[in-house]
Amino acid sequence: MTQHSKMRYRFYREHKYVSYAASELERLIAKTDFRDRTQVDTIKNELANIEALMAGHAAWEESSIHELLRKKQSSVHKHIEAEHKEHTEQFKKLQEMILDISGCSNQHEQLNKGYSFYIAYRSYAGNNLKHLHEEEVIIMPELQKLYSDEELRAIEFKTYAQMTPEQMVHMMEILFPHMNPNDREFFLTDIHDAEPAKFMKAWEGIADKIESGERELLIKKFRLS
């Protein structure tokens, strides 16, 4: 394999789950009868879950990934951080809208306000897809230009050092259904190399959720048999 064709280390594989979660909520909102208080409460709860997911994801990016850029006096991340703030404001507005629907008793108003809420959330979801795209096509190449693969890996290794095997399994259970075999191998390799003492417990917790043929290849790779 030539240096040119070598696969570089990259972040953001979890975006596959992030985009899935955001789009699933859009589909749920699209089917919601906003005259039904139970369905509105479900949307309210799911919106809070997505908001927490996105806030946590943004905070990790800014403290870990963007810190690498700041250390090299790169500024390509600044518009991404500005968008994080915009997304926070969008969620505040969405929360206000769904609370307004909850407090409304007129069915025609519930339907009209529900449609406005759907349009507003769809706008957020579209903005978020563009945001994820820019992180992967602007931020990631800049990081690869400024840092070696081992230097980039060290960021994820710090995260795994703070995690228990149970937390690793929980993370993989959420992410793996939305990923391809290369992504799953990537996560397991990082855990194996970063925290060998925790790896077997993490593997035992996730192995039976991986398709048998893929699992056998991983068993060979990590010499588990």
JOUR-V937974 format. One record per helix or strand. SS is the DSSP state (2 for helix, 1 for strand). FROM is the first residue (numbers start at 1). TO is the last residue. If there is no record, write none. Layout:
[[SS & FROM & TO] [SS & FROM & TO]]
This chain:
[[2 & 15 & 31] [2 & 37 & 71] [2 & 78 & 102] [2 & 107 & 146] [2 & 149 & 161] [2 & 165 & 178] [2 & 181 & 194] [2 & 196 & 209] [2 & 212 & 221]]
